[in-house]
């Protein structure tokens, strides 16, 4: 897959030659709704003998439109994770457009001319709720008039599970409530965060539960704080683990938030390693204990619950 970063205005020489089927969207999470849109476009590209292209943005439009601090924006998938998911979906070209004020200032017609026709789209594919400007003038229902016969349009219907729309918003709500099973079902894969193992206070080792302290990208969305059954990949090998997102409130106040993973049946030093953590099941909220003894007793229960969870799932 070829990844092309675009800063508006782009030069025509930056755009590969050849007609494409172009998928439009932000795709935070690349969840099952997004996957349906991409699969629909992939089939159309195969039928027409064209390459499949996807256009997304480097950050959420609200950073520009609502003046949200980009440092406070949290994403289900970073650009790097999104790129990986697109490659797995057999996308040929991925356009990552820098969403700037200049780009945001394009009229709907200018957007269509420069970023659909200009990207050599013979077919534009998007979800039913995709917009490319203000909704009242730039909804999918308006796209045919802007297209003016220059490309075909495929609108993919809303994807639901029961009565719930499969959406990034609903996935965020589930994660905020500790419903990782629901979030992972909507995603179509197990939610994953990647980062580096860094030094912590090493208190876990003195308790008999050594932990890997994981530093993740600042803009990655975290599930609600608490203790989880997780899987962690170290040097291309997956292990079971129990993780805490929290502040270690038993020991002192006003500690920084940490992500710590106790890797079951594992005792290697892995500082500096890049690891991936899959968030499988919420076990409990973070708790404050009167002393070390109470904490260790609970950690033993957490370990037992973690092992039981993975045994139930048939994972060893």
Residue pairs with C-beta under 8 A, 6 or more apart in sequence:
1 83
1 86
1 87
1 91
1 92
1 93
1 94
2 16
2 92
2 93
2 94
3 83
3 94
3 96
4 14
4 15
4 16
4 93
4 94
4 95
4 96
5 58
5 96
5 98
6 14
6 95
6 96
6 97
6 98
7 98
7 100
8 97
8 98
8 100
8 102
8 103
8 106
9 102
9 114
10 114
10 118
12 118
15 118
15 119
15 120
16 93
16 120
17 120
18 50
18 51
18 120
19 50
19 51
19 120
19 121
19 122
20 45
20 50
20 51
20 52
20 53
20 92
20 93
20 119
20 120
20 121
20 122
21 41
21 44
21 45
21 48
21 50
21 51
21 52
21 53
21 121
21 122
21 123
21 125
22 41
22 53
22 54
22 55
22 116
22 119
22 121
22 123
22 124
22 125
23 37
23 38
23 41
23 52
23 53
23 54
23 55
23 91
23 125
23 126
24 55
24 116
24 124
24 125
24 126
24 130
24 132
25 34
25 37
25 54
25 55
25 56
25 126
25 127
25 130
26 56
26 57
26 60
26 61
27 34
27 54
27 56
27 77
27 82
27 85
27 86
28 60
28 75
28 76
28 77
28 82
28 168
29 76
29 77
29 168
29 171
29 187
30 38
30 77
30 82
30 85
30 86
30 89
30 187
31 76
31 166
31 167
31 168
31 171
31 186
31 187
31 188
32 159
32 166
32 186
32 187
32 188
33 127
33 158
33 159
33 165
33 166
33 167
34 127
35 89
35 188
36 156
36 159
37 125
37 126
37 127
37 156
38 52
38 54
38 86
38 89
38 91
39 89
40 125
40 154
40 156
41 52
41 54
41 123
41 125
41 154
42 52
42 89
42 90
42 91
44 123
44 125
44 154
45 51
45 52
45 92
45 123
48 122
48 123
50 122
50 123
51 92
51 93
52 90
52 91
52 92
52 93
53 91
53 92
53 93
53 94
53 95
53 119
53 121
54 86
54 91
54 93
54 94
54 95
55 95
55 97
55 115
55 119
56 82
56 94
56 95
56 96
56 97
57 96
57 97
57 98
57 99
58 79
58 96
58 97
58 98
58 99
59 70
59 73
59 99
60 68
60 73
60 75
60 99
61 99
61 104
62 68
62 73
63 70
63 73
63 99
64 99
64 100
64 101
64 104
65 104
70 219
71 218
71 219
73 219
74 219
74 220
74 221
74 222
75 219
75 220
75 221
76 168
76 171
76 172
76 187
76 191
76 221
77 85
78 217
78 219
78 220
79 96
81 192
81 194
83 94
83 96
86 94
87 94
95 119
97 103
97 115
106 114
106 115
106 133
107 133
108 132
108 133
108 137
108 138
108 142
108 146
109 146
111 132
111 133
111 138
112 132
112 143
112 146
112 147
116 124
116 147
116 151
117 150
117 151
121 151
122 151
122 152
123 151
123 152
123 153
123 154
124 143
124 147
124 151
124 152
124 153
124 154
125 153
125 154
125 156
126 140
126 154
126 155
126 156
127 155
127 156
127 158
128 140
128 155
128 156
128 157
128 158
129 140
129 158
130 140
131 138
131 139
131 140
132 138
132 143
140 153
140 155
143 153
144 153
147 153
158 165
159 165
159 166
160 166
161 185
161 186
164 170
166 186
167 186
170 186
171 183
171 186
171 187
172 221
174 180
174 182
174 183
174 186
175 183
175 191
175 221
175 222
175 223
175 224
176 223
176 224
177 224
178 223
178 224
178 226
178 282
179 282
180 191
180 223
180 228
180 279
180 280
180 281
180 282
181 281
183 191
183 223
184 190
184 191
184 279
184 280
190 231
190 278
190 279
190 280
191 223
191 278
191 279
192 276
192 277
192 278
192 279
193 214
193 216
193 220
193 222
193 259
193 276
193 277
193 279
194 216
194 217
194 274
194 275
194 276
194 277
195 214
195 215
195 216
195 217
195 220
195 259
195 274
195 275
195 277
196 214
196 215
196 272
196 273
196 274
196 275
197 212
197 213
197 214
197 215
197 270
197 271
197 272
197 273
197 275
198 213
198 214
198 215
198 271
199 213
199 271
200 211
200 213
200 258
200 260
202 210
203 248
203 251
204 210
204 211
204 260
204 262
205 211
207 292
207 295
207 296
207 299
208 296
208 299
209 262
209 296
209 299
209 303
210 262
210 267
211 244
211 260
211 261
211 262
212 232
212 260
212 261
212 262
212 263
212 270
212 275
213 258
213 259
213 260
214 259
214 260
214 261
214 275
214 277
215 259
216 222
216 259
222 245
222 259
223 245
223 279
223 282
224 245
224 282
225 245
225 246
225 247
225 257
225 285
225 286
226 244
226 245
226 246
226 282
226 283
226 284
226 285
226 286
227 242
227 243
227 244
227 246
227 282
227 283
227 284
227 285
227 286
227 302
228 242
228 243
228 244
228 245
228 279
228 280
228 281
228 282
228 283
229 240
229 241
229 242
229 280
229 281
229 283
229 305
229 306
229 309
229 310
230 240
230 241
230 242
230 243
230 261
230 277
230 278
230 279
230 280
231 238
231 239
231 240
231 241
231 277
231 278
231 280
231 315
232 238
232 239
232 241
232 243
232 261
232 263
232 275
232 276
232 277
232 278
233 239
233 275
233 276
233 277
233 278
234 263
234 266
234 268
234 270
234 273
234 275
235 273
239 263
239 264
239 265
239 266
240 263
240 264
240 265
240 306
240 307
240 310
240 315
241 261
241 262
241 263
241 264
241 266
241 277
241 306
242 261
242 262
242 264
242 283
242 302
242 303
242 306
243 259
243 260
243 261
243 262
243 277
243 279
244 258
244 259
244 260
244 286
245 257
245 258
245 259
245 286
246 257
246 258
246 286
247 255
247 256
247 257
247 258
247 286
248 255
248 258
249 255
249 286
249 288
250 287
250 288
250 289
250 291
250 292
250 295
259 277
261 275
261 277
262 299
262 303
264 303
264 306
264 307
280 309
280 310
280 313
281 309
283 302
283 305
283 306
283 309
284 302
287 298
289 295
289 298
310 316
